[in-house]
Amino acid sequence: MTLNRSRSARLLTACLAVGLLAAGASRALADYRLVVLHVSDLQSRLDPVTGSGAACAPADRGHCYGGAAHLAARIHAERATGGNVVVVNAGNALTGSPFYDQYKQRAISDTLNLMGFDAMTVGERDFIDGTGMLSQFQANARFPLLGANIDVQSDPAMRDRIYPFLATTVGGEPVALIGYSTEQLIALAKPTGVIHVQPIETALKRWMAQIEMMGINKVIAISHAGHERDREIAATIPGIDAIVSAAPDPAGGKLARYLTVHKGPGGQPVIMVQSDAYGRSLGRLELTFDGRGVPTRWSGDAIEITDASAEDPTVKAFVGQLAAPLANQAVADRVLVQQPPR
């Protein structure tokens, strides 16, 4: 199967290619440092959660993790340093908490906008309520949805709403963010809509060739395909410098290891990283590239986000407004359950 592209998408790619080729021709052959901040499998957990992902109660204080306001504060602090920073989401942002049950996609897209993401790869949970709900999310999001192997061009709600990659400029240097998702997406989500999923390698070979043609030699893949598939991609697809993987099993506790290094098909290093689910940690990968776009140094960690972490006041206030009706409903439900039968 061949992924279709609309005329507008082809024109966008052509315009990007002209600008990025010009940038590539003039860049200095000097080391370039890039910081990639990343999350995955937030599953609409906008407030802090326990280690298992359950909502935090007052008795849990001191043992809570994540929360959009804590994550946003860390993201904004990193951007404030003035370095070259991209912030990405490896998917499964929707469903999973009362925030989504009550407000559907709007609460999640509004909050992620305030947090400042640059791109998001679609995961299977983002399709559970069908292409209609995801199209609303995309329309409200101020960042592109990526999925090089996800074809929704025949779906009237999602046509032209998922891109294979984002070509951007960070600190004067061209960088590509390319996304891909699990080939089991339809089986896992059982979504309504017209969706076709292509084998990942087939899709990536096509789009990586386009990225190379555009003169971009720094490529970060954002994956929601699973760690084992990512290992296979690292070994077979040339040109990828780092892969931001989806979070492991959310119920599996903390990460065993944040960063691993794999060998690409030409012998070059491919750096693979993961963060915890539910926003319990924020991944921070720092890469240094030489003039050819090859990573020469790397370091990073999954930064644990606790309830002692700083909070962004704007995000805290916004999530608090969303949470208040949910808390009142929870109290009402408890009172109703406690009423004696008549």
N, C-alpha and C positions, 0 to 999 in steps of 0.2 A: 504494500500500500504506500502511496505517496501523499505526504502532507500537502494540502492545498494552501495557497496564500492569496489573499485579496490584493487588488491593485494598490490600495492604500498602504498595505504592509510592505509591498515591494518598493513603493516610492520612499517610504520611511527608511528602509534598508539602504537604498541608493543614496539618500541624503546623508545618512550616517557614515557611509563608506567614504564619501568625498571628504568630509571633515576629519575622520579618523586617519585616513591615509596621509592627509596633510600634516596632522599632528605627529604621526609616526615618522615621517620623513625628517622632521625638525628636532626630535627629541635627542637629548644628549646621551652619550653612552656612559651613564653614571648609575650607581646603585639607586634603586628606588624601593622605598619602604611602604608597605600597605598593611593596614590593620583591618581584619575582617571580624566583625561582631556578629554573633548568630544565635538563634534559638530554633527550636522545633517542637512540634506537638504541644503547643500551648493549650489547645482544646478548650478555649474560651475561659481559662482560669485567669480572670482579671484581678482577683484578690489573692493574697497569700494562701498557701495550702500546706497541709502536713506532708510528711515524707511519702505518704501513700497517694497524695493528690486530693484528699478530702478537704473540704472547707475548714479553715481554722476557727476554733472556738476560743473564747477568752482563756480557758484552761490550757490551751496549747501554746500560749505566748512563750517565746524563747525556743520553740521547736517548729517554727513556721518558715516557709521558703517561698521565693518568687513574689508574684504580684506585679501588675503592670507599672505601678508607680515606682517601685524599687528598681525594676529593669530600666525604666525610662531615665531615672536619675543617673544610672551608670552609663547608659548610652550617651546621654547629653554631656556628661562629664568628659567622656572620651572624645567626643566631637569638639569640645571646647579647647582641647589641647592644640588644635590647629593642624593635626597630622592628617594623613591620607586614610580616611576611614570609610568603609562601606558596612551597612547593617542589613543582614539578610535573614529571611525566615524560611526554614526548610519544610513548611507545610503542616497540615492538620491544625489550622488555627480555629476552625469552626466546630460546633457541637461540644457537648461534654460537661456543661455546667448550667446552673439556673440563669446565668447571664444570657446564654444563648436560648434557653427555653423561653425566657420572657421576651427578649428583644430581638431574637434571631440575629442576622448578620450585622445589623446596623451598629450595635454596641461594640462588636469586635472590630469592624473596619474603622469606626471613629477612634477607638482606643489605639489601634495600631498606627493610625495616622499621627496621633499625638506623640507616639513613641519615636517615630522617625525612621521607618524602614525604607530601604532603597529598592527591594525586590522580594518576591515570595514565590517559591515553587508550590504548585498545588499538590496536596496529598489526597488520599482516598476519602478521608473524613470530610474534606471540603466539598465533596460531591454527594454526600449522603442525602441531602434534601434536594438534589437535582440541579440541573443547569440553571433553572430559573432563580434559585436562591444564590448560586454562585455568581450569576451575572449581576445581581444587585450588589453583592459584595465588591465585585470588580469595579462597577460604576462608581461606588463611593470611595474606594481606596485611592490614595494618592501615590501608589507605587504599582509597577506592573506585576501581573501574574505570569509565571514562567512554566513551561512544560514542553520541551522540544519534541517529546514523543507522544504528546496528547493532542489529538486532532478533534477540534470541536467546530470546524469550519462548516459542517452541514447542519449544525444546531442553530436555530434562529435566535435563541437567547444568548448564546456564547460566541457566535461568529466574531472573529477579530478581537476577542477578549483575552486570549492566552497567547503569549509570544514564546518563541523558542529561546531567545536570549535577549539580554539588554546590553547594548554597546554604549558605554559611557566614558567620561573623562574624570579622573580622580587626581587632583594635584597636578594637572597638566599632562597626565599620561593616560593613554587609552587602555581601558580594562573591559573585559567581557564577563558578564555573569550569565551562565547558561544553566537552565533547570531541566530536570527530568524526574519522572515519577515511576512508581511500581507498575510493572506490566500486569499485576493482578488487581488494578484499580477497580475495574468494573465488577469483578467477582466479589471484592471486599465491600464496595459501597452500594452496589446494586442501584445505581442512580437512574432517574428519569432523564431523558434527553438523548441526543444523538452524539455519541462519543466513540472514537476509535483510538485504540492504544497501539502504538508501533513498538517493535523491539527497540530497546534503548540504543544498542550499538548502531543499528541502521539509521536512526534519527540523528545521533550525535555525529556520525561520520559526515552526514550532509551539512549540518550546521557548523561544525568545526571547520570544514573547508571554506565556508563563507566567512567565518571569523578570520581565518588566515588570509583570505583574499582582501579583507578590509585592513590588513596590516596590524592587527592586534596580537600581541605576543604574551599577554598576561590574562589568563583565563581561570576564573573560579567557578566550579560547578556546584550547584545547590541541588541536592538529591533528596528525593523521598522514595528511594527504591530499596533501602535496606543495606546494611553494612557489607554483606557478602557480595551483593550485586555491585556495590561500589568498588570493591576490591577487583572484580573482573573488569570493570570500566577503566580503572586506573591502569591495568596491565595491557589494555587493548586499544584505547583511544588516544592517539598522540595529541599533544598540545594543551592538555589540561594540567594546570599547576597545583591545584588544591581542590579537594572535594569536601564540602560541608555536608555531612551525612545527617539523616534523620535521627532523632533520639531513639535509643533502644527501648525495649519494653517498658512502658511507664511504671509498671508495678515492680520492676526489677531492682529498684533501689538505685544507688549512686553508680556513676560510670566506673567501669573497671580501669579504663584508660582513655584519656582525652585525645591524644595525638599519636598517630602511627605514620610511618613513612614507607611508601611502596615504590616500586620501580616501574616507570612507564615503558611503553614499547621501544623507545629509543634509548633507554637507560637513564633517563632524567628522573629526578625525584618527583613523586606525587604525594602531597601531604593530605592526610585524611583526618578530620576532626569531628567530634560529636559533643553536644551539650545534653543536659538532662531534660526530660519532659516536664511539662507544666510550668516552665519558667523557673525551675528550682536552681538553675545556673544559667549564666550568660557565657557563651563561648567567646574566647578572644584569641585569635590567631594573628601573629605578626610575621609577615613574610618580607624578605629582602631579595630583590631581583637584580641580576646583572643587566648590562645593556642589551643582551640578547633576549631578555625576558625569562631567564632560567632562575628558579629559586636557589639562592646560595646559602641563606640562613633562615631559620624558622624557629619559633618558640610559641608557646601558648598554654592555656589552661581553661578549664571550665570554672569560672568564678562563681562560687556559691553565693546565692542571693538569699539573705536571711531577713528576718523581721527587724534586725538591728541595722540594716542597710539604710542609706539615705533614700528619701522619697522625693519624686518630682511633684511639686505642689499642684500644678495644673492637672496632671494625670490623676493624682490622688483625689482632688475635688470632683473630677468628672466621674471616676469609678464610684466614688462615694454616693453621688447622686443616683447612679444606676442601682447601687446596692441597697439603698434605703427601702424602696418598695419590696424588694426580695426579702429583707429581714422582717418587715412588718407582716408579710404573708406567711413567713415561717412561724412567727409568734401566733398568728391567727390559727394556723393549722394545728399547732400544739394545743392551744386552748380548746379547739373543736374536738380533738381526740380525747382530751381529759374530761369533757362533759359527760356526766352519767347518762345512761340510756333512760328514755322516758317511757 
